[in-house]
């Protein structure tokens, strides 16, 4: 991949993206008390859309994708065996579920993007372990990032932690550059080899968003053209941050 294709963001651009990221984070906080047994996915979607639009932003996912099958909602709502891109509908959450909520916004010409996996009430110890490990895997990937590091370090850190605990890392869906477009170069893989891959430069902005499975890694795309599930139908979790690269490390824009 040529570095000429990768946008290096100016400080003023990063500050605009920080505002977009702050709105994403604020939307997660808004949803938190509503993520409980009995709430529908559609209700969470409505709350998120109202909050984002009230802040003067646009939901990034609503209408995203091919004209023949655009994504129909503001949030991705991925419950239990759904890995990513779940479409919020009338399904009610129940005790013991997990739900990965992916939120993207467009604010002042720049995107913010993050994902958080909520637990619904009391979950089983093995599912709690999956959620905790996925969060820690994201943190491990972030910890490798600084000007001069390699993108392979990100994937290696995630893979080593998750697979070392007996979990599987989804390969097909990755992190990505982000800025004036929701998806830009580079591609950020969640498996990798240390000291390999693209050299990271100060001013790059990208997401890291590991999807970790309790069972095996293979995935399946459902007939709606969006929803991705584990082939073995065992649970999956995801966490994501948007970050800017500095000389000292990663500056998280979606805290």
C-alpha positions, 0 to 999 in steps of 0.5 A: 500500500502506498503511503501517498494514498493515506491521509495525514491529518493536520492538527485542526482536522484531528481536533474536528475529529475529536469533536465527532468522537466525543459525540460518539462517546456521549451517545454510548453514555446516553444509551447505557441506562436503556440497555436492559431486558425488554428494550427493543433494538429499534428503540436504542436506534431511535434514541441514538439518532435523535441524540446525534441529530440534536447535536448537529451531526448526521448518522454515518451508517444510515443509508451507507452502502450500495444504492441497492441495499443501503444500511437502514439504521443509525446504529449497528446492533449486534446481539450474541452470535452477531459479529457486526452490522446487525440491523436494529429491529423489534427484537427485545433484549433479554437477561444474559444477552450481549449487544455490540453497538457500533456508532458512527457520526459525521460532524463538520465534515469529519467522521467519528466511529466506535463500538462498545459491547454492553452486557444485559443484566447478569451474563454467564462467566464465559460470556463475561470473559469474552467481553473482558478479553475483547476490551483488553485486546483492543487496549493491547492493540492500541498500546502498540501504536506510535509514530514508527511502529508497524501495523502488524504490531496491532494485529499481533498484540490482539491475536496473542492475547485473544488466542492465548486465552482460547478465543478466536479472532475474526479475520474478514472484518478490519479496522480502517483509516477514517477522516472525511470518508468513513472508510479510508486507507489503511486497512488495520488487521486484527491478526498479524506479525510483529515488526511487519506491515505498514509503518505508522506515521504521526497524523494518521487516524484510523480505527482498531476494532477487534471482533473476538469469538467464543467459539471458532473464527468462521463467519456467515453473512445473512440474507439481508446482506449486512448481518454477519454471524458466527458460523457456529452461532456462539457469541462474539464481542467487539470494541472499537476506538478511533485514534490519531497517531502521535510520536508518543502513542495513540491519542484516542478520539472516541473516549 
